[in-house]
């Protein structure tokens, strides 16, 4: 098991604390997909051979209507039951219901086959819905980006295995008994879910009660809300067509595929073998293509990418028109599935992502629900009406018309795309922050959009101009270098400085001509930035320009940047200059020396810079020294930054913070404090780094909310919102915090039996305050997730001296957090008799009943993480009459503690041991 975890952690980039739940989740999805494939192959074969392909249209319609009704009902159930319990119940129900229909097959009731055909589609959708709901309970947004594709791979492997074992299993146990095999597979999946429930008991906790959810919007009301947007938004009209048309074509294509398969294979055994092998190959091909060409659409941009899928549909319908056989059917199913997953869906999702959150919240349900259902019903209706009038071959004409209309819609998008895009940007409707970098790149692949991007960049200033320029460079637009140089020469000084790092090395001479024209002694900041930019160009071209700046520019900032560039060409000539500046008593010269030393790359300057830092130079030189040490890859840089994050975070420059590696919990906790920085750029950087940190535990964020800083809490709220920390994570943190709170009471009770001293009393008081702080932190976290101010009123009432207000607050808390959580929390909030509180806690948690004497108690206290607890425990230990020999190893360990109070006291006691 350890070797499996090592492989998962090393190769799949899953964090150690995520491995267990990842493996459980992947195994469950594997069983779900294997079960679904078995049932799918059986139900389709039995329906086609025993009931008749001519009834497919009406079954499609029934299936669509059934989906609408079941999904509406299941949504309400999901709100009441925990996802883990719900998934287990669903798998048991699905398996037993299909197995129960097995005797009905023997009785000869033909209506069982359309029932099974509908059930296989409904069960597949329901199990997927509940499973991903469960996965979202466990993984936040940041984790899901890494882990969900891996879990999906487990499902694909399950589909491949299920497909290939279907023919052999059908022969081994007979075809009809595939229903029983599905039941057994579902039961295995349910057992695995129950095992996961036992391993992760948070699954069994009902979600805490929150404000009432908004009522479900009816289809008519939904259309009324979308109507005004449709009138004024060309993009929305196109999106509706891009969603409607494929869902009209899909039932037609599926009907033709099944009809061709039915005509080709006369026996059930032949058909089920075909379905098994074909779906296995299809999943393998899809998996391989997804691995290697998942971003193929980035080459052409959105409008062109969205033409591939409808064009292929048109080709497939033409192929059916001229050659209606199994070969065409296989090509149609395989090609449309692959293009849908690899190109069409990603491109269409980016298109939807252009709208901001408030539009998407209404748009996605409308497109995925109403428009999809209307499309499927229209497609099924066409098949139903044509059933007795023509051979399915001629449905290709209808499908071809739909596909060509779909292609025409994509052409409409291409022609109007640049105008749509510019209009969205101009009205600030486009939501770039919600898009991935590669998606933003795809948006501007269109030539007209690129031309308008250049125009918008030329007309803008500051951050907007820089953003446009970065997009232009990412697209590798033609004449990009000329555009950049023209921008630098025409923009204000601040904007020009921000654009300089974008200039590529390949245009050295052109860039140097522009730099020479801009260099001005009256603009030292710009000239220094020009010198820094020239230093990144080929030195054989930039050397003369840098020498000229060094000789003619009086500002030391400019000279320092010129020396950095020239140092790499002639280090023996410029090393003394840097050293002279470093040794100077002049403040500006020392700063120039520090900057030049950091840019030189010469490790020999590190000891001198370290000495300067130790000598406590002027505060305004500290950021320059730290930046220089960071550029010189000082091996003690991480420790230096970590210390200053605790003591003086304002002295850390943005560059150093950006390069600081967030290795573990200690670094993350220190970095979180930057959210309280007065510097907006530092806060933004910290927010971005923390949101991308793969090893960030949600509990660390939640616990940090107890820190007494309003700006920090606002940053944490925003970060938690970005990561979409769900109720499950909050409840898991609440339970663990409550267990620790009860443990604090147990520890305080045990300490009360030691000889009475002021230090012992202080440690007990500290533990009880720690207990109270844990409960308050839980309440504050719940308040961040509460849509109203009710939880804040409860917190205020709990701290009130008025007994009646306090009693009302406790009652309100019980109704808000749910019975399971309130049962654990209320004894701590009410602060009754200690023995009664501990009795309540022991019913819910495994609390220590006693310690192994005083030694066991003190060893337990010396294993704590809180430095205040450790220091007070050491002081109390030092007052004990017994010898310190048994604690020797603990004392040596704590003598190396990062907190000086703990380390000094532990070292003092270790000397006595």
C-alpha positions in Angstrom: 0.0 0.0 0.0 2.9 2.4 0.8 4.4 1.7 -2.6 1.0 2.6 -4.3 0.8 5.8 -2.3 4.4 6.7 -3.2 3.6 6.2 -6.9 0.5 8.3 -6.7 2.2 11.1 -4.8 5.3 11.2 -7.0 3.9 10.6 -10.5 0.3 11.8 -10.3 1.0 15.0 -8.2 -1.5 14.1 -5.5 -0.6 15.4 -2.0 0.0 12.8 0.7 -3.1 13.8 2.7 -5.2 13.5 -0.5 -4.0 10.1 -1.6 -6.5 8.1 0.4 -9.7 9.8 -0.7 -8.3 10.0 -4.3 -7.8 6.2 -4.4 -11.2 5.6 -2.9 -12.9 8.0 -5.3 -11.1 6.6 -8.4 -12.0 3.0 -7.4 -15.7 3.9 -6.9 -15.9 5.7 -10.3 -14.2 2.7 -11.8 -17.0 0.4 -10.5 -19.7 2.8 -11.5 -18.5 3.0 -15.1 -17.9 -0.7 -15.3 -21.4 -1.3 -14.1 -22.9 1.2 -16.5 -21.1 -0.3 -19.5 -22.4 -3.8 -18.7 -26.0 -2.5 -18.3 -25.7 -0.3 -21.4 -24.5 -3.1 -23.6 -27.2 -5.5 -22.3 -30.1 -3.0 -22.5 -29.4 -1.7 -26.0 -28.9 -5.2 -27.4 -32.0 -6.6 -25.7 -34.1 -3.6 -26.8 -33.0 -3.7 -30.5 -33.3 -7.4 -30.9 -36.3 -8.2 -28.7 -38.5 -5.1 -28.9 -37.5 -3.4 -32.2 -35.4 -0.5 -33.5 -38.5 1.2 -34.9 -39.5 2.1 -31.3 -36.3 4.0 -30.6 -37.8 7.5 -31.4 -40.6 7.2 -28.9 -38.2 5.8 -26.3 -35.9 8.8 -26.9 -38.8 11.2 -26.2 -39.8 9.2 -23.0 -36.2 9.2 -21.9 -35.9 13.0 -22.3 -39.1 13.7 -20.3 -38.1 11.1 -17.6 -34.8 12.8 -17.2 -36.5 16.2 -16.6 -38.8 14.8 -13.9 -36.2 12.6 -12.1 -33.5 15.3 -12.0 -36.0 17.7 -10.5 -36.9 15.2 -7.8 -33.3 14.0 -7.1 -32.1 17.6 -6.5 -34.4 17.9 -3.5 -33.3 14.6 -2.1 -29.6 15.6 -2.5 -30.2 18.6 -0.2 -31.4 16.4 2.6 -29.0 13.4 2.5 -25.2 13.4 2.7 -23.6 12.6 -0.6 -21.8 9.5 0.7 -25.0 7.9 2.1 -27.0 9.0 -1.0 -24.5 7.3 -3.4 -24.5 4.1 -1.5 -28.3 4.0 -1.4 -28.5 4.8 -5.1 -26.1 2.0 -6.0 -28.0 -0.5 -3.9 -31.3 0.7 -5.5 -30.0 0.5 -9.0 -28.4 -2.9 -8.6 -31.5 -4.4 -6.8 -34.0 -2.9 -9.2 -32.3 -4.3 -12.3 -31.7 -7.7 -10.7 -35.4 -7.8 -9.6 -36.4 -7.4 -13.3 -34.4 -10.4 -14.3 -37.3 -12.9 -13.6 -39.6 -10.6 -15.6 -37.5 -11.2 -18.6 -38.1 -15.0 -18.3 -41.9 -14.3 -18.1 -41.9 -12.8 -21.6 -43.2 -9.3 -20.9 -41.7 -7.4 -23.8 -42.4 -4.0 -22.2 -39.5 -4.7 -19.8 -37.0 -3.9 -22.6 -38.0 -0.3 -23.2 -38.1 0.1 -19.4 -34.5 -1.2 -19.2 -33.5 1.0 -22.1 -34.8 4.1 -20.2 -33.3 2.9 -16.9 -29.8 2.4 -18.2 -29.7 6.1 -19.3 -31.3 7.4 -16.1 -29.1 5.3 -13.8 -26.0 6.3 -15.6 -26.8 10.0 -15.3 -28.0 9.7 -11.7 -24.9 7.8 -10.4 -22.6 10.3 -12.2 -24.5 13.2 -10.7 -24.3 11.9 -7.1 -20.7 10.7 -7.5 -19.4 14.1 -8.6 -21.5 15.8 -5.9 -19.6 13.6 -3.5 -16.3 14.4 -5.1 -17.1 18.1 -4.8 -17.7 17.6 -1.1 -14.2 16.3 -0.7 -12.1 18.4 -3.1 -12.2 22.2 -3.4 -11.7 24.0 -6.7 -7.9 24.1 -6.4 -7.7 20.4 -5.7 -10.3 19.5 -8.3 -8.2 21.0 -11.2 -5.5 18.4 -10.3 -7.4 15.5 -9.1 -10.7 15.3 -11.1 -9.0 14.4 -14.4 -7.2 11.6 -12.6 -10.4 10.3 -11.1 -12.0 10.6 -14.5 -9.2 8.4 -15.9 -10.2 5.7 -13.4 -13.7 5.9 -14.8 -12.4 5.6 -18.4 -10.4 2.5 -17.4 -13.6 1.1 -15.8 -15.5 1.7 -19.1 -12.7 0.0 -21.1 -12.7 -3.0 -18.8 -16.5 -3.2 -18.7 -16.6 -3.1 -22.5 -14.1 -5.8 -23.2 -15.4 -8.2 -20.5 -19.0 -7.9 -21.7 -18.7 -10.5 -24.6 -16.9 -13.1 -22.4 -19.2 -12.6 -19.5 -22.2 -12.9 -21.7 -21.0 -16.3 -22.9 -19.9 -17.4 -19.4 -23.1 -16.6 -17.5 -25.6 -16.3 -20.4 -26.7 -13.0 -21.9 -29.7 -12.3 -19.7 -27.6 -12.8 -16.5 -25.7 -9.6 -17.4 -28.5 -8.0 -15.4 -27.4 -9.9 -12.3 -23.7 -9.0 -13.1 -24.8 -5.4 -13.1 -26.5 -5.9 -9.7 -23.4 -7.5 -8.3 -21.1 -4.7 -9.6 -23.4 -2.1 -8.1 -23.4 -3.9 -4.7 -19.6 -3.9 -4.8 -19.6 -0.2 -5.5 -22.0 0.4 -2.6 -19.8 -1.6 -0.3 -16.9 0.5 -1.4 -18.8 3.7 -0.7 -19.7 2.4 2.8 -16.1 1.6 3.4 -15.2 5.1 2.4 -17.9 6.3 4.8 -16.2 4.5 7.6 -12.8 5.7 6.6 -14.0 9.3 6.3 -16.9 9.8 8.7 -17.5 13.4 7.6 -19.5 11.8 4.8 -22.2 10.8 7.2 -22.7 14.2 8.6 -25.8 16.0 7.3 -25.0 19.4 5.9 -25.5 22.2 8.3 -28.7 24.2 7.9 -28.3 27.4 6.0 -30.6 30.0 4.6 -33.3 28.7 2.3 -32.3 28.2 -1.3 -34.0 30.1 -4.0 -36.9 28.3 -5.5 -36.3 26.5 -8.8 -37.0 28.7 -11.8 -39.7 27.4 -14.1 -38.9 27.0 -17.8 -41.3 29.8 -18.8 -39.8 32.2 -16.2 -36.3 31.2 -17.3 -37.1 32.1 -21.0 -38.6 35.4 -19.8 -35.4 36.3 -18.0 -33.2 35.3 -20.9 -35.4 37.0 -23.5 -34.1 40.6 -23.0 -30.5 39.3 -23.1 -31.3 37.5 -26.4 -32.6 40.6 -28.1 -29.4 42.6 -27.5 -26.7 40.0 -27.4 -25.5 38.5 -30.7 -23.2 36.2 -28.8 -26.1 34.7 -26.8 -28.1 34.1 -30.0 -25.1 32.2 -31.4 -24.6 30.2 -28.2 -28.3 29.2 -28.2 -28.0 27.9 -31.7 -24.6 26.2 -31.0 -26.4 24.3 -28.1 -29.7 23.6 -29.8 -28.6 22.4 -33.2 -26.2 19.6 -32.0 -28.9 18.3 -29.7 -31.3 18.0 -32.7 -28.6 16.1 -34.7 -27.6 13.8 -31.9 -30.8 11.7 -31.6 -30.8 11.3 -35.4 -27.2 10.2 -35.4 -27.8 7.8 -32.5 -30.8 6.3 -34.2 -28.9 5.7 -37.5 -26.0 4.1 -35.6 -28.3 1.7 -33.7 -30.3 0.9 -36.8 -27.1 0.1 -38.7 -25.8 -2.1 -35.9 -29.2 -3.9 -35.7 -29.1 -4.6 -39.4 -25.5 -5.9 -39.3 -25.8 -8.3 -36.4 -28.6 -10.8 -36.5 -28.0 -12.4 -33.1 -27.8 -11.0 -29.6 -24.4 -12.5 -29.0 -23.0 -10.8 -32.1 -24.5 -7.5 -31.2 -23.4 -7.5 -27.5 -19.9 -8.5 -28.6 -19.8 -5.6 -31.1 -21.0 -3.1 -28.4 -18.4 -4.5 -26.0 -15.4 -4.3 -28.3 -16.4 -1.1 -30.1 -17.0 0.8 -26.9 -13.7 -0.5 -25.4 -11.8 0.7 -28.5 -13.7 4.0 -28.5 -12.8 4.7 -24.9 -9.1 3.8 -25.5 -8.9 6.0 -28.6 -10.7 8.9 -26.8 -8.3 8.5 -23.8 -5.2 8.6 -26.1 -6.4 11.5 -28.1 -7.4 13.5 -25.0 -3.8 12.9 -23.6 -2.1 14.2 -26.7 -4.4 16.6 -28.6 -6.7 17.9 -25.9 -5.6 21.5 -26.7 -5.6 21.1 -30.5 -8.2 23.8 -30.8 -5.7 26.4 -29.6 -4.1 26.5 -33.1 -7.1 28.1 -34.8 -9.0 30.0 -32.3 -12.6 29.8 -31.1 -14.6 30.5 -34.3 -12.7 28.0 -36.5 -12.5 25.4 -33.7 -16.2 25.4 -33.4 -16.6 24.6 -37.1 -14.8 21.2 -36.9 -17.6 19.3 -35.0 -20.5 20.4 -37.2 -18.5 19.9 -40.4 -17.7 16.3 -39.3 -21.4 15.8 -38.5 -22.2 16.9 -42.1 -19.6 14.4 -43.4 -21.0 11.6 -41.3 -24.6 12.3 -42.5 -23.4 12.4 -46.1 -21.6 9.1 -45.5 -24.9 7.6 -44.1 -26.7 8.9 -47.2 -24.5 7.1 -49.7 -23.4 4.1 -47.6 -25.7 3.1 -44.8 -23.7 0.3 -43.1 -21.7 -0.6 -39.9 -18.5 1.0 -41.2 -20.1 4.4 -41.6 -21.8 4.0 -38.2 -18.5 3.3 -36.5 -16.8 6.3 -38.2 -19.8 8.5 -37.2 -19.8 7.5 -33.6 -16.1 7.5 -33.1 -15.3 10.8 -34.8 -18.2 12.8 -33.4 -17.4 11.6 -29.8 -13.7 12.5 -30.1 -14.3 15.9 -31.7 -17.0 16.6 -29.1 -14.7 16.0 -26.1 -11.4 17.3 -27.5 -12.5 20.4 -29.4 -16.1 21.4 -29.3 -16.8 21.2 -25.6 -13.7 23.1 -24.5 -14.2 25.8 -27.1 -17.9 26.3 -26.3 -17.1 26.4 -22.5 -14.6 29.2 -23.2 -17.3 31.1 -25.2 -19.7 30.8 -22.2 -16.9 31.9 -19.9 -16.8 35.2 -21.7 -19.8 36.2 -19.6 -19.4 37.3 -16.0 -20.6 35.2 -13.1 -24.0 36.8 -12.7 -24.8 36.1 -16.4 -23.4 32.6 -16.3 -25.4 31.6 -13.3 -28.6 32.1 -15.4 -27.1 31.1 -18.7 -25.7 27.7 -18.0 -28.9 26.2 -16.6 -30.8 27.7 -19.5 -28.4 26.2 -22.1 -27.8 22.9 -20.5 -31.4 22.4 -19.4 -34.0 24.1 -21.5 -32.2 24.4 -24.8 -30.8 20.9 -24.6 -34.2 19.3 -23.8 -35.9 21.2 -26.6 -33.2 20.1 -29.1 -33.5 16.4 -28.1 -37.3 16.5 -28.3 -37.1 18.1 -31.7 -34.6 15.5 -33.0 -36.6 12.6 -31.5 -39.8 14.1 -32.9 -38.3 14.2 -36.4 -37.4 10.5 -36.1 -40.9 9.6 -34.8 -42.7 11.4 -37.7 -40.4 9.8 -40.3 -40.6 6.3 -38.9 -43.2 4.9 -41.4 -42.4 7.3 -44.2 -38.8 6.6 -45.1 -35.7 4.5 -44.4 -33.4 5.9 -41.7 -30.9 6.5 -44.5 -33.0 9.5 -45.7 -32.9 11.1 -42.2 -29.4 12.1 -43.2 -31.0 14.8 -45.3 -32.5 16.3 -42.2 -29.3 15.8 -40.3 -27.3 17.4 -43.1 -29.6 20.5 -43.1 -29.2 20.8 -39.3 -25.4 20.3 -39.5 -25.0 22.9 -42.3 -27.1 25.3 -40.3 -24.7 24.6 -37.4 -21.7 25.3 -39.7 -23.4 28.5 -40.8 -23.8 29.5 -37.2 -20.1 29.0 -36.7 -19.4 31.1 -39.8 -21.7 33.8 -38.4 -19.7 33.7 -35.2 -16.4 34.0 -37.1 -17.6 37.0 -39.1 -19.0 38.9 -36.1 -16.5 37.6 -33.6 -14.2 40.6 -33.5 -17.1 43.0 -33.1 -18.6 40.8 -30.3 -15.3 40.6 -28.5 -14.6 44.4 -28.7 -18.1 45.1 -27.5 -17.7 42.9 -24.5 -14.4 44.4 -23.6 -15.6 47.9 -24.1 -18.6 47.4 -21.9 -16.5 45.5 -19.4 -18.8 42.5 -19.7 -16.1 40.0 -20.6 -14.8 38.2 -17.6 -11.1 37.5 -18.2 -10.3 36.7 -14.6 -12.4 33.5 -14.8 -10.6 32.2 -17.8 -7.4 30.2 -17.9 -4.3 31.7 -19.6 -4.5 29.3 -22.5 -8.2 30.1 -22.9 -7.5 33.8 -23.1 -5.0 33.0 -25.8 -7.6 31.1 -27.8 -10.0 34.1 -27.7 -7.7 36.3 -29.7 -6.6 33.8 -32.3 -8.9 35.4 -34.8 -7.2 37.8 -37.2 -9.7 40.6 -36.9 -9.7 40.3 -33.2 -6.0 40.6 -33.2 -6.1 43.8 -35.2 -8.6 45.3 -32.8 -6.4 44.1 -29.9 -3.5 46.2 -31.4 -5.8 49.2 -31.7 -7.1 48.8 -28.1 -3.5 48.5 -26.9 -2.4 51.7 -28.7 -5.3 53.6 -27.2 -4.9 52.5 -23.6 -2.5 53.3 -20.7 -1.2 51.6 -17.6 -2.3 48.2 -16.6 -4.8 47.9 -19.5 -2.1 48.6 -22.0 0.2 46.1 -20.4 -2.6 43.4 -20.4 -3.2 44.0 -24.1 0.5 43.8 -24.9 0.9 40.6 -23.0 -2.0 39.1 -25.0 -0.3 40.3 -28.2 3.0 38.6 -27.2 1.2 35.4 -26.2 -0.4 35.2 -29.6 3.0 35.8 -31.3 1.3 38.3 -33.5 3.0 39.5 -36.7 5.1 42.7 -36.3 4.8 42.3 -32.5 8.3 43.8 -32.0 7.4 46.9 -34.0 4.2 47.4 -32.1 6.0 47.1 -28.7 8.7 49.6 -29.6 6.1 52.1 -30.9 4.2 51.6 -27.6 7.3 52.2 -25.5 8.1 55.4 -27.4 4.6 56.8 -27.2 3.3 55.9 -23.7 3.9 57.6 -20.4 7.0 56.8 -18.4 5.3 54.3 -16.0 3.6 52.4 -18.8 6.8 52.3 -20.9 8.8 50.8 -17.9 6.2 48.1 -17.5 6.4 47.2 -21.2 10.2 46.9 -21.5 10.4 43.3 -20.1 8.2 42.2 -23.0 10.7 43.2 -25.7 12.3 40.0 -27.2 16.0 39.5 -27.6 15.8 39.0 -31.3 15.4 42.7 -32.1 18.6 44.0 -30.4 19.6 46.7 -32.8 16.1 48.1 -33.4 15.4 48.1 -29.6 18.7 49.9 -28.9 17.9 52.6 -31.3 14.6 53.2 -29.5 16.3 53.0 -26.1 18.9 55.6 -27.1 16.2 58.0 -28.2 14.4 57.6 -24.9 17.4 57.8 -22.5 17.1 61.1 -20.7 19.0 62.3 -17.6 15.8 64.0 -16.5 14.0 60.6 -16.3 16.4 58.4 -14.2 13.8 55.7 -13.5 13.0 55.2 -17.2 16.7 55.4 -18.2 17.6 52.8 -15.5 14.8 50.5 -16.8 16.2 51.0 -20.4 19.7 50.0 -19.1 18.2 46.9 -17.4 16.3 46.0 -20.6 19.4 46.5 -22.8 21.4 44.2 -20.4 19.1 41.3 -21.5 19.8 41.8 -25.2 22.9 40.2 -26.8 25.9 41.9 -25.2 27.8 42.3 -28.5 25.0 44.6 -29.6 24.2 46.4 -26.3 27.7 46.9 -24.9 28.3 50.3 -26.5 25.0 51.6 -25.4 25.6 50.5 -21.8 29.1 52.0 -21.7 27.6 55.3 -23.0 25.0 55.3 -20.2 27.7 54.5 -17.6 29.9 57.4 -18.8 27.2 60.0 -19.5 24.4 59.3 -17.0 25.0 60.8 -13.6 22.3 58.9 -11.8 23.7 55.9 -9.8 20.6 53.8 -10.5 21.3 54.0 -14.2 25.0 53.3 -13.7 24.2 50.2 -11.5 22.0 48.7 -14.3 24.7 49.5 -16.9 27.3 47.8 -14.8 25.1 44.7 -14.4 24.9 44.3 -18.2 28.6 45.0 -18.7 29.8 42.8 -15.8 29.0 39.6 -17.8 31.2 40.9 -20.6 34.2 42.1 -18.6 33.9 41.0 -14.9 37.5 41.8 -14.0 36.9 45.5 -15.1 33.6 46.1 -13.3 34.1 43.9 -10.1 36.2 46.7 -8.4 33.5 49.3 -9.3 30.8 47.3 -7.5 33.1 46.6 -4.5 33.9 50.3 -4.3 30.3 51.2 -4.2 29.6 48.5 -1.5 32.5 49.9 0.7 31.4 53.5 0.3 29.9 55.4 3.2 27.6 57.2 0.7 24.1 55.9 1.0 23.3 56.1 -2.8 26.6 54.4 -3.7 26.0 51.6 -1.3 22.5 51.1 -2.8 24.0 51.0 -6.3 26.6 48.5 -5.2 23.9 46.3 -3.6 21.8 46.3 -6.8 24.8 45.7 -9.1 26.1 42.9 -6.9 22.7 41.1 -7.0 22.5 41.4 -10.8 26.1 40.3 -11.4 25.5 36.7 -10.5 28.8 36.5 -8.7 28.4 34.4 -5.5 31.5 36.2 -4.0 29.3 39.2 -3.1 27.0 37.1 -0.8 29.1 37.2 2.4 29.4 41.0 2.2 25.7 41.5 1.7 25.0 39.1 4.6 27.3 41.2 6.8 25.5 44.4 5.7 22.2 42.9 6.7 23.5 41.7 10.1 24.9 45.2 10.8 21.3 46.5 10.6 21.7 49.0 7.8 19.1 51.8 7.1 15.7 50.3 6.7 15.3 51.4 3.1 18.4 49.3 2.1 17.1 46.1 3.6 14.7 45.3 0.6 17.6 45.9 -1.9 19.9 43.6 0.1 17.2 40.9 0.3 16.5 41.2 -3.4 20.2 40.9 -4.2 20.6 37.8 -2.0 17.6 36.3 -3.7 19.1 36.9 -7.1 22.4 35.3 -6.0 20.6 32.2 -4.8 21.7 32.5 -1.2 21.1 29.1 0.4 19.8 30.6 3.6 17.3 32.8 1.8 14.2 30.7 2.7 15.0 30.9 6.4 15.7 34.6 6.2 12.4 35.3 4.5 10.5 33.1 6.9 12.0 35.0 9.9 11.1 38.3 8.4 7.6 37.2 7.5 7.1 36.8 11.2 9.0 39.8 12.4 9.0 42.4 9.7 7.0 41.5 6.6 7.0 45.1 5.3 10.8 44.8 4.7 10.4 42.0 2.2 10.2 43.2 -1.5 7.7 41.9 -3.9 10.3 40.0 -6.0 11.6 38.1 -3.0 8.1 37.2 -1.9 7.1 36.1 -5.3 10.1 33.7 -5.5 9.6 32.3 -2.0 8.7 28.6 -2.1 5.6 27.6 -0.1 6.9 24.2 1.0 4.8 23.4 3.9 2.4 24.5 6.6 4.9 26.7 8.3 5.6 28.7 5.2 1.9 28.9 4.2 0.9 30.2 7.7 3.6 32.9 7.5 2.5 33.8 4.0 -1.1 34.1 4.9 -0.2 37.1 7.1 0.7 39.0 3.9 -3.0 39.3 3.3 -3.0 41.9 6.0 -0.3 44.0 4.2 -1.0 47.7 3.6 0.6 47.3 0.1 -2.1 46.3 -2.4 0.4 44.7 -4.7 1.7 42.5 -1.9 -1.9 41.5 -1.0 -2.8 40.6 -4.6 0.4 38.6 -5.0 -0.2 36.7 -1.7 -3.8 36.0 -2.7 -2.7 34.6 -6.1 0.2 32.5 -4.7 -2.0 31.0 -2.0 -4.9 30.3 -4.4 -2.4 28.3 -6.5 -0.6 26.5 -3.7 -1.3 22.8 -4.1 -0.4 21.9 -0.5 -2.7 24.5 1.1 -4.9 22.8 3.6 -8.3 24.4 4.0 -8.1 24.0 7.8 -5.1 26.3 7.8 -7.2 29.0 6.2 -10.1 28.5 8.4 -8.0 28.5 11.6 -6.3 31.8 10.4 -9.6 33.5 10.6 -9.1 33.7 14.4 -6.2 36.1 13.9 -7.1 39.6 15.1 -6.8 41.6 11.9 -9.8 42.8 9.8 -7.9 43.2 6.6 -6.4 39.7 7.0 -9.9 38.3 7.5 -11.2 40.0 4.4 -8.4 38.5 2.4 -9.1 35.1 3.8 -12.8 35.4 3.0 -11.9 36.3 -0.6 -9.4 33.4 -0.8 -11.9 30.9 0.7 -14.5 32.2 -1.9 -12.0 31.5 -4.7 -11.2 28.0 -3.5 -14.9 27.4 -2.9 -14.4 25.7 0.5 -17.5 23.7 0.9 -19.6 22.8 3.9 -18.0 19.3 4.2 -14.5 20.9 4.7 -15.9 23.3 7.2 -17.8 20.6 9.1 -14.7 18.4 9.1 -12.6 21.3 10.5 -15.4 22.0 13.1 -15.4 18.4 14.3 -11.6 18.2 14.6 -11.6 21.6 16.4 -14.3 20.5 18.8 -12.4 17.3 19.5 -9.3 19.4 20.3 -11.4 21.7 22.5 -12.7 18.7 24.6 -9.1 17.5 24.8 -8.1 20.9 26.2 -10.6 20.3 29.0 -9.2 16.8 29.6 -5.6 18.2 29.8 -6.7 21.1 32.1 -8.4 18.6 34.4 -5.3 16.4 34.5 -3.0 19.3 35.2 -5.2 20.3 38.1 -3.9 17.3 40.0 -0.3 18.5 39.9 1.1 20.6 42.8 -0.5 24.1 42.8 1.8 26.9 41.4 1.1 30.1 39.6 2.6 28.7 36.4 0.4 25.6 36.6 -2.7 27.8 37.0 -1.5 30.0 34.1 -1.2 26.8 31.9 -4.6 25.6 32.8 -6.1 29.1 32.1 -4.3 29.1 28.8 -5.8 25.7 27.8 -9.3 26.8 28.7 -8.9 30.0 26.7 -7.6 27.9 23.8 -10.7 25.8 24.1 -12.9 28.9 24.0 -10.9 30.3 21.0 -11.5 27.1 19.1 -15.3 27.4 19.5 -15.2 31.1 18.6 -13.2 30.2 15.4 -15.8 27.7 14.4 -18.6 30.2 14.8 -16.7 32.9 12.8 -16.1 30.4 10.0 -19.8 29.5 10.0 -20.5 33.2 9.9 -18.4 33.6 6.7 -20.6 31.0 4.9 -23.9 32.3 6.2 -25.7 34.5 3.7 -27.5 36.6 6.3 -26.2 38.2 9.5 -27.9 35.6 11.8 -24.7 33.9 12.8 -23.1 37.2 13.7 -26.1 38.0 16.0 -25.7 34.5 17.6 -22.0 35.2 18.3 -22.9 38.6 19.8 -25.6 36.9 21.9 -23.2 34.2 23.2 -20.8 36.8 24.5 -23.6 38.8 26.2 -23.8 39.1 30.0 -27.6 38.9 29.7 -28.6 35.3 30.5 -31.8 35.5 28.4 -29.9 36.8 25.3 -27.3 34.1 25.8 -30.0 31.4 26.1 -31.8 32.7 23.0 -28.5 32.7 21.1 -27.7 29.1 22.1 -31.2 28.0 20.9 -30.7 29.9 17.6 -27.3 28.2 17.1 -28.8 24.8 17.6 -31.4 25.4 14.8 -28.7 26.8 12.4 -25.9 24.3 12.6 -27.9 21.1 12.5 -28.3 18.4 15.1 -25.0 16.6 14.7 -22.8 19.7 15.0 -24.9 21.3 17.7 -24.8 18.2 19.8 -21.0 18.5 19.9 -20.8 22.2 20.2 -23.5 23.2 22.7 -21.9 21.6 25.8 -18.8 23.7 25.1 -20.8 26.9 24.5 -23.0 26.4 27.6 -19.9 26.0 29.8 -21.7 23.8 32.4 -20.2 21.4 34.9 -16.8 20.0 33.6 -17.8 16.4 34.2 -21.0 16.8 32.3 -19.2 18.5 29.4 -16.6 15.8 29.2 -19.3 13.1 29.4 -21.0 14.7 26.3 -17.7 14.9 24.6 -16.8 11.3 25.2 -20.0 10.2 23.5 -18.8 11.8 20.3 -15.0 11.6 20.3 -12.3 9.3 21.5 -10.9 11.4 24.3 -8.2 10.2 26.7 -9.7 8.9 29.9 -6.4 9.2 31.8 -2.7 9.7 31.3 0.0 7.3 32.4 0.9 9.2 35.5 2.5 12.6 35.7 5.2 11.6 33.2 2.6 10.6 30.6 0.8 13.9 31.0 4.0 15.9 30.6 5.1 13.9 27.6 1.7 14.6 26.1 2.0 18.3 26.8 5.6 18.5 25.3 4.2 17.1 22.0 2.0 20.1 21.5 2.5 22.5 18.6 1.4 25.8 20.2 4.6 27.6 21.4 2.8 29.2 24.4 1.6 25.8 25.5 5.0 24.3 25.1 6.7 27.1 27.0 4.3 27.0 30.0 4.5 23.2 30.0 8.3 23.4 30.2 8.1 25.9 33.1 5.7 23.6 35.0 8.0 20.6 34.2 11.0 22.5 35.7 9.1 22.9 39.0 8.4 19.1 39.4 10.4 17.3 42.1 11.0 14.2 39.9 14.1 14.1 37.8 14.1 15.3 34.2 15.9 12.2 32.9 12.8 10.6 31.3 12.2 13.8 29.3 15.7 14.1 27.9 14.8 13.3 24.3 11.9 15.7 24.3 14.0 18.5 25.8 16.7 18.0 23.2 14.2 18.2 20.5 12.5 21.3 21.9 15.9 23.0 22.4 16.0 23.3 18.5 12.5 24.8 18.4 12.1 27.9 16.2 10.6 29.9 19.0 13.4 31.4 21.2 11.4 31.2 24.5 10.8 27.5 24.0 14.3 26.7 22.8 16.0 28.6 25.7 13.8 27.0 28.4 14.2 23.5 26.9 18.0 23.9 26.7 18.1 25.0 30.3 16.1 22.0 31.4 18.1 19.7 29.1 21.3 20.8 30.9 19.7 19.7 34.2 18.5 16.3 32.9 
